[in-house]
Amino acid sequence: MWTITRAEAIEMYARFWTARYGNTASGSARRMASTLALKGDQEGNEAWTQVANTIDRRQQEKRQACREETVTSPSRLTS
């Protein structure tokens, strides 16, 4: 039987939520977390906050990679 860890589930939901909601994925996940907190579901709030944080981290890594590519691109053109 295949069992996933909580960290793997967070990553999977972050990828799905990003594919579904695009640039608004992090805010949407944070709204979900807030809604769950208001309903008294602290565990759900924590999980969706982690999803939002993962989305933010992945987007930051993507922006950083694009910046690094931009910095290295002019040197490739002169070679």
NORVENHU-V704988 format. One record per pair of residues at least 4 apart in sequence whose C-alpha atoms are under 8 Angstrom apart, sorted by the first residue. I is the first residue (numbers start at 1). J is the second residue. Records with the same first field share a line. If there is no record, write none. Layout:
BEGIN
I: J + J
END
This chain:
BEGIN
4: 8 + 9
5: 9
6: 10
7: 11
8: 12
9: 13
10: 14 + 47 + 50 + 51 + 54
11: 15 + 51 + 54
12: 16
13: 17 + 51
14: 18 + 51 + 52 + 54 + 55
15: 19 + 55
16: 20
17: 21 + 22 + 25 + 29
18: 22 + 23 + 24 + 25 + 26 + 55
20: 25
21: 25 + 28
24: 28
25: 29 + 52 + 55
26: 30 + 51 + 52 + 53 + 55 + 56
27: 31 + 52
28: 32
29: 33 + 48 + 49 + 51 + 52
30: 34 + 48 + 49 + 52
31: 35
32: 36 + 45 + 48
33: 37 + 44 + 45 + 46 + 47 + 48 + 49
34: 38 + 45
35: 39 + 45
36: 40 + 41 + 42 + 44 + 45
37: 41 + 42 + 44 + 45
41: 45
42: 46
43: 47
44: 48
45: 49
46: 50
47: 51
48: 52
49: 53
50: 54
51: 55
52: 56
53: 57
54: 58
55: 59
56: 60
57: 61
58: 62
59: 63
60: 64
61: 65
62: 66
63: 67
64: 68
65: 69
66: 70
67: 71
68: 72
69: 73
70: 74
72: 76
73: 77
74: 78
75: 79
END
